[in-house]
Amino acid sequence: MTDGWFEEKLFPHVRQTFEITRTLFRERTEHQDLVIFETPTFGRVLALDDIVQVTEKDEYVYHEMMTHVPILAHGKVRKVLIIGGGDGGILREALKHKVEKVTMVEIDRGVVDMCLKYMPSIPVKAFADKRTDLVIDDGAKFMAKAGEKYDVIVVDSTDPIGPGEVLFTEEFYRNCRQRLTDSGILVNQNGVPFMQDSEVTMTYKRRRKHFKDTGFYVAAVPTYYGGFMTLGWASPNPKNRAVPQAAIEARYKAARLKTKYYTPAIHKAAFALPRFVESLF
């Protein structure tokens, strides 16, 4: 952060910058460097270890697609588990459904506290909802424990470096399978395939041993440089991905959702992948 600009060093030979109008908070937490700043275009921005995680302007794209796709594909979700997601956006979207409980496991309490203070438009009142169970713990260690099973697990992590690295291991995916119901669905952020193609290949190879259906879907999030993102999908039940659009539309209508990006048509279309992405797995 120099001369009023935040520089994000994304990949070799590639950087992007954001003009800063005001720095709201910066501190080294127990786990990572956390900064929240304001920009003219994207509103308030949260970055961890100098990598942008979420912005007020386009957060709905990522959060809606990470949440509504698995929940509506499943159709009868009672319990949701979120690994990461300290900004509260996925929690907010999950609670729009008639679920019994949403457990959120976040390693860094500072992310939750600072988002509540400086970016309250993202979680809104999600952390105060009586169905929310916030657990401050290491997500990988939490998954390794025996415990209740979930209908949907959403892994909202950083890239596979630093604290997020353990959330991309085969051991972690095996533990996720053990904590899923037999018709459950696991989704995770899987990078920008144009720039991070190895993440797609790695994830597919590590998950296919434990799930009958392993694949990806995509979403266009303006903040994340390099084109659309791949979102990882895994389920022991292949029927979840094959739910007809008409059924998804009926579930969407019944849930009375108000979305800004997600639609049932986009839900189905998101699984149609460009050839270069298909070639990665």
C-alpha positions in Angstrom: 0.0 0.0 0.0 1.9 3.0 -1.3 1.0 6.5 -2.6 -2.7 5.9 -2.2 -2.8 2.6 -4.1 -3.2 -1.0 -3.0 -1.1 -3.4 -5.2 -2.1 -7.0 -5.4 0.7 -9.3 -6.6 -1.4 -12.1 -8.0 0.7 -14.2 -10.3 4.2 -14.1 -11.8 4.3 -11.0 -14.1 0.7 -10.0 -13.2 -0.4 -7.4 -10.7 -3.6 -5.3 -10.2 -4.0 -2.1 -8.2 -6.9 -0.4 -6.4 -7.0 3.3 -5.6 -7.4 3.8 -1.8 -9.6 6.7 -0.6 -9.3 5.7 3.0 -7.6 2.9 5.0 -10.1 1.8 7.7 -8.1 -0.9 9.5 -4.8 -2.7 9.3 -3.4 -5.2 11.7 -1.4 -8.4 11.9 -3.7 -10.9 13.5 -2.6 -14.2 15.0 -2.8 -15.8 11.5 -2.5 -13.2 8.8 -2.2 -9.5 7.8 -5.7 -8.0 7.6 -6.5 -4.7 5.9 -9.8 -3.1 5.1 -9.8 0.0 2.8 -12.2 2.1 0.8 -12.1 2.4 -3.0 -14.0 4.6 -5.5 -15.2 1.6 -7.6 -15.5 -1.4 -5.4 -16.5 0.2 -2.1 -14.9 -1.3 1.0 -12.4 -4.1 0.3 -10.9 -6.8 2.6 -7.5 -8.1 1.9 -5.6 -10.9 3.7 -1.8 -11.1 3.3 -2.1 -8.5 0.5 -4.6 -10.6 -1.5 -8.1 -9.2 -2.0 -10.7 -11.5 -0.6 -14.0 -9.6 -0.9 -15.4 -6.3 -1.9 -18.7 -4.6 -1.1 -19.5 -4.0 -4.8 -19.5 -7.5 -6.2 -19.5 -9.9 -3.2 -23.0 -11.1 -4.1 -21.8 -13.0 -7.2 -19.4 -15.2 -5.3 -21.6 -15.7 -2.2 -24.8 -16.4 -4.1 -23.1 -19.0 -6.4 -21.3 -20.7 -3.6 -24.5 -21.0 -1.6 -27.6 -21.3 -3.7 -26.2 -23.8 -6.2 -25.6 -26.6 -3.7 -28.6 -25.8 -1.5 -31.1 -25.7 -4.3 -29.5 -28.7 -6.1 -29.9 -30.7 -2.9 -33.5 -29.6 -2.3 -33.8 -30.8 1.3 -31.0 -29.1 3.2 -31.3 -29.1 7.0 -27.7 -28.5 8.1 -25.0 -26.4 6.4 -21.3 -26.2 7.4 -19.1 -23.3 6.2 -15.4 -23.6 6.5 -13.9 -20.1 6.5 -16.2 -17.3 5.3 -15.4 -14.9 8.1 -17.0 -12.0 6.2 -20.4 -13.6 6.7 -21.6 -13.4 3.1 -22.1 -17.2 2.6 -23.7 -17.4 6.1 -26.1 -14.6 5.1 -27.1 -16.4 1.9 -27.5 -19.8 3.6 -29.8 -18.4 6.2 -32.2 -17.2 3.5 -33.2 -20.9 3.2 -35.3 -22.8 5.7 -32.4 -24.5 7.2 -32.2 -25.7 10.8 -28.6 -24.9 11.5 -25.6 -23.3 9.9 -22.2 -24.0 11.5 -19.4 -21.7 10.5 -15.8 -22.6 11.4 -13.4 -19.6 11.0 -9.8 -19.7 12.1 -9.4 -16.0 12.6 -11.8 -14.2 14.9 -10.3 -10.9 13.7 -11.8 -11.3 10.3 -15.3 -11.8 11.8 -15.0 -8.8 14.1 -13.5 -6.4 11.6 -16.1 -7.3 8.9 -18.9 -6.8 11.5 -17.4 -3.4 12.3 -16.3 -2.1 8.9 -18.2 -4.1 6.3 -21.6 -4.8 8.0 -23.5 -4.7 4.7 -22.0 -8.2 4.0 -23.1 -10.2 7.0 -26.1 -8.0 7.8 -27.7 -9.8 10.8 -26.4 -13.3 10.0 -24.2 -13.7 13.0 -27.1 -12.8 15.3 -29.4 -15.4 13.8 -30.3 -18.1 16.3 -29.6 -20.8 13.7 -25.9 -19.7 13.4 -23.3 -21.6 15.3 -20.0 -19.7 15.0 -16.9 -21.8 15.9 -13.5 -20.2 16.0 -11.2 -23.1 15.1 -8.9 -24.5 12.4 -11.2 -25.8 9.7 -9.0 -28.8 8.8 -8.8 -29.9 12.5 -12.5 -29.4 12.9 -13.2 -31.7 9.9 -10.8 -34.4 11.2 -12.9 -34.8 14.3 -15.9 -37.2 14.4 -19.1 -35.2 14.6 -22.5 -34.4 13.1 -23.0 -34.8 9.4 -24.1 -32.0 7.0 -26.2 -31.7 3.9 -24.0 -29.0 2.4 -20.4 -28.1 3.1 -19.1 -24.8 1.7 -15.3 -24.2 1.9 -14.8 -20.5 1.5 -11.0 -20.3 1.8 -8.1 -18.4 0.6 -5.9 -19.9 -2.1 -3.8 -22.9 -1.2 -1.1 -20.9 0.4 -0.7 -19.9 4.0 -3.6 -20.8 6.3 -5.8 -22.0 3.4 -3.3 -24.6 2.1 -4.6 -27.4 4.4 -8.1 -27.0 2.9 -6.9 -28.3 -0.4 -5.4 -31.6 0.7 -6.7 -35.1 0.0 -6.9 -35.7 3.7 -9.2 -32.7 4.1 -11.5 -33.9 1.2 -11.7 -37.4 2.7 -12.7 -35.9 6.0 -15.3 -33.7 4.2 -16.8 -36.9 2.7 -17.1 -38.5 6.2 -18.9 -35.4 7.5 -21.4 -35.3 4.5 -24.7 -37.1 4.4 -25.1 -39.7 1.6 -26.8 -37.1 -0.6 -24.7 -34.2 0.6 -22.7 -31.7 -1.5 -19.3 -30.1 -1.0 -18.3 -26.9 -2.8 -15.2 -24.7 -2.6 -13.5 -21.8 -4.3 -11.0 -23.2 -6.8 -9.3 -20.2 -8.3 -9.3 -18.6 -11.7 -8.5 -21.4 -14.2 -6.9 -19.2 -16.8 -4.2 -18.2 -14.3 -4.4 -21.1 -11.8 -5.0 -24.1 -13.9 -3.0 -26.4 -11.6 -5.5 -25.8 -8.8 -8.3 -27.4 -10.9 -6.2 -30.5 -11.8 -5.0 -30.9 -8.2 -8.5 -30.6 -6.7 -10.0 -33.1 -9.2 -7.3 -35.7 -8.6 -7.5 -35.4 -4.8 -11.3 -35.6 -4.6 -12.2 -38.2 -7.2 -11.1 -41.0 -4.9 -13.7 -40.0 -2.3 -16.8 -38.8 -4.3 -18.8 -40.4 -7.1 -19.4 -37.0 -8.7 -16.5 -34.5 -8.9 -16.5 -31.5 -11.1 -16.6 -27.7 -11.3 -18.9 -24.8 -12.2 -18.1 -21.2 -13.0 -19.0 -17.6 -11.9 -17.8 -14.2 -13.2 -16.6 -12.2 -10.2 -15.1 -8.8 -11.4 -12.7 -8.5 -8.5 -10.9 -11.7 -9.3 -8.5 -11.0 -12.1 -8.2 -13.3 -15.0 -11.8 -14.2 -16.0 -14.4 -16.3 -14.4 -13.7 -18.5 -11.3 -14.0 -22.2 -11.0 -16.0 -23.4 -8.0 -15.4 -27.0 -7.0 -18.2 -29.5 -6.7 -18.2 -32.9 -5.2 -21.0 -35.2 -4.0 -21.5 -38.9 -3.3 -24.8 -38.6 -5.2 -24.5 -37.8 -9.0 -28.2 -37.0 -9.2 -27.6 -33.7 -7.4 -25.9 -32.2 -10.4 -28.5 -33.6 -12.8 -31.6 -31.9 -11.2 -33.7 -30.5 -14.1 -33.9 -26.7 -14.4 -37.7 -26.8 -13.9 -37.1 -28.4 -10.5 -34.5 -25.8 -9.6 -36.9 -23.0 -10.6 -39.6 -24.5 -8.4 -37.3 -24.7 -5.4 -36.0 -21.1 -6.1 -39.6 -19.8 -6.2 -40.6 -21.7 -3.1 -37.6 -20.3 -1.2 -38.7 -16.8 -2.2 -35.1 -15.8 -2.8 -34.0 -12.3 -3.9 -30.8 -12.6 -5.8 -28.7 -10.2 -7.8 -26.6 -12.8 -9.8 -28.0 -16.3 -9.3 -30.9 -17.5 -11.4 -32.0 -21.1 -12.0 -30.9 -20.8 -15.7 -27.4 -19.6 -14.6 -27.3 -22.5 -12.1 -27.6 -25.0 -14.9 -25.4 -23.1 -17.4 -22.6 -22.7 -14.9 -21.7 -26.4 -15.2 -21.1 -25.9 -19.0 -17.3 -25.5 -19.0 -15.0 -24.1 -21.7 -12.9 -26.7 -23.4 -9.7 -25.5 -21.8 -11.1 -26.0 -18.4 -12.4 -29.5 -19.2 -9.0 -30.4 -20.4 -7.6 -29.7 -16.9 -9.2 -32.8 -15.4 
